[in-house]
Amino acid sequence: MIFNLTDEQATDMLLEHNEDALRQQLHNLPELAREATEQDDAFWQRQQRQISARIPGATSQRGRTAAMAWATGFAVLLLFCFQTNRGLRMDNGLRAGGMTPAVQARSQNVSDGELLVKIEQEIGNVGPEALTPAALLAQEISQSSTPDISNSDRTERDQ
Amino acid sequence: MATALAAPLNPASETGAAAAPAVSFDDIIREHQKRVYRVIYLLVKDADVADTLTQECFLRAYRGLGSFRGECRMDTWLLRIGVNLARDHAKNRRTSFWKRLIGLENSGEDGELQIAAPHPSPEQILLARERLQAVWEAVECLSAQQRTIFMLRFAEEMPLAEIGDVLGLKTGTVKAQLFRATTHVRKVLQEAK
């Protein structure tokens, strides 16, 4: 029967026979190979890192990413500084340089006059008796703040 | 890690499968590094050299990704690179010996790839390596190709066709070489009894 086999079939049979015989002796070879090359996770991670480090494209890509991060951070910092500076300038402007002394004095006069008028009105309308002297005082102040022609005429005549 | 390695690769170009999920080169390293390392170790019999050659293997794979057209599996392709590196390493060692002998090369390993720092191995790993040594001795007299075929077949349990893919040989050639290898090893083991 074996004489009817082709060379290839004969080789296959002999090879199979050899392999079966060897597998009985070397059945643990795959396991041995795995055990012999067993490494902890740190080894594989280090190996992976070293491969990555040796790939120029990956390095330049990392460099580009880092540069992009730095540029973004710098831009944010600049924007922050600009905004802060602008805010400070606006504050200072409002406090000192924003209004001229004339405007400041006028606004002061306006607010004083308005306040007196309001006090006068309030006291005049529903003011309690205890505040009558204050009402009189307010009336006096308001009269003195508005220049009266008749008053000045009277003064001139007295002299 | 947002690197070029982490960028997804074209799955169709890797596996030939249209619906395969996108994978990065980092994933490829993680998935195959143990097997590549193991096969190279079985061929070079040195853990540090195997580590270095494994790194070199993935480096070459990354550079050659453009030429990988998915005609074979990714692990087959990587093992082909790894086996070639192991073969070149053995050649370099032999030529290095003769060069040193006639004074063309320094006695140090300057021209060799950088060897990674040694790392401690547990007792079990040492025992396994000692047992592997007996197998290495049994295949010592084989040709480099027969030895590689033998290791891929018996240690990695690879199908004959895949061994042929890795080594760039026809399956018939692999069978013939394996038959010679197994016959020789059987004889050695019988003599050793």
Chai-1 contact restraints between the chains, C-beta under 6 A:
chainA,res_idxA,chainB,res_idxB,connection_type,confidence,min_distance_angstrom,max_distance_angstrom,comment,restraint_id
A,T11,B,K175,contact,1.0,0.0,6.0,A-B,restraint_1
A,T11,B,F179,contact,1.0,0.0,6.0,A-B,restraint_2
A,L15,B,K175,contact,1.0,0.0,6.0,A-B,restraint_3
A,L15,B,F179,contact,1.0,0.0,6.0,A-B,restraint_4
A,N18,B,T182,contact,1.0,0.0,6.0,A-B,restraint_5
A,N18,B,T183,contact,1.0,0.0,6.0,A-B,restraint_6
A,A21,B,R186,contact,1.0,0.0,6.0,A-B,restraint_7
A,L22,B,T182,contact,1.0,0.0,6.0,A-B,restraint_8
A,Q25,B,L189,contact,1.0,0.0,6.0,A-B,restraint_9
A,L26,B,F154,contact,1.0,0.0,6.0,A-B,restraint_10
A,L29,B,F154,contact,1.0,0.0,6.0,A-B,restraint_11
A,L29,B,A155,contact,1.0,0.0,6.0,A-B,restraint_12
A,P30,B,A155,contact,1.0,0.0,6.0,A-B,restraint_13
A,P30,B,E157,contact,1.0,0.0,6.0,A-B,restraint_14
A,L32,B,A128,contact,1.0,0.0,6.0,A-B,restraint_15
A,L32,B,R131,contact,1.0,0.0,6.0,A-B,restraint_16
A,L32,B,L132,contact,1.0,0.0,6.0,A-B,restraint_17
A,A33,B,R38,contact,1.0,0.0,6.0,A-B,restraint_18
A,A33,B,L42,contact,1.0,0.0,6.0,A-B,restraint_19
A,A33,B,A155,contact,1.0,0.0,6.0,A-B,restraint_20
A,E35,B,A128,contact,1.0,0.0,6.0,A-B,restraint_21
A,A36,B,A128,contact,1.0,0.0,6.0,A-B,restraint_22
A,A36,B,R129,contact,1.0,0.0,6.0,A-B,restraint_23
A,A36,B,L132,contact,1.0,0.0,6.0,A-B,restraint_24
A,T37,B,Y37,contact,1.0,0.0,6.0,A-B,restraint_25
A,T37,B,R38,contact,1.0,0.0,6.0,A-B,restraint_26
A,T37,B,Y41,contact,1.0,0.0,6.0,A-B,restraint_27
A,E38,B,I125,contact,1.0,0.0,6.0,A-B,restraint_28
A,Q48,B,I29,contact,1.0,0.0,6.0,A-B,restraint_29
A,Q50,B,Q55,contact,1.0,0.0,6.0,A-B,restraint_30
A,I51,B,I29,contact,1.0,0.0,6.0,A-B,restraint_31
A,I51,B,Q55,contact,1.0,0.0,6.0,A-B,restraint_32
A,I51,B,F58,contact,1.0,0.0,6.0,A-B,restraint_33
A,S52,B,L5,contact,1.0,0.0,6.0,A-B,restraint_34
A,R54,B,L59,contact,1.0,0.0,6.0,A-B,restraint_35
A,I55,B,Y62,contact,1.0,0.0,6.0,A-B,restraint_36
A,G57,B,A4,contact,1.0,0.0,6.0,A-B,restraint_37
A,A58,B,T3,contact,1.0,0.0,6.0,A-B,restraint_38
A,A58,B,A4,contact,1.0,0.0,6.0,A-B,restraint_39
A,A58,B,L5,contact,1.0,0.0,6.0,A-B,restraint_40
A,Q61,B,T3,contact,1.0,0.0,6.0,A-B,restraint_41
A,Q61,B,A4,contact,1.0,0.0,6.0,A-B,restraint_42
A,R62,B,T3,contact,1.0,0.0,6.0,A-B,restraint_43
A,T65,B,A2,contact,1.0,0.0,6.0,A-B,restraint_44
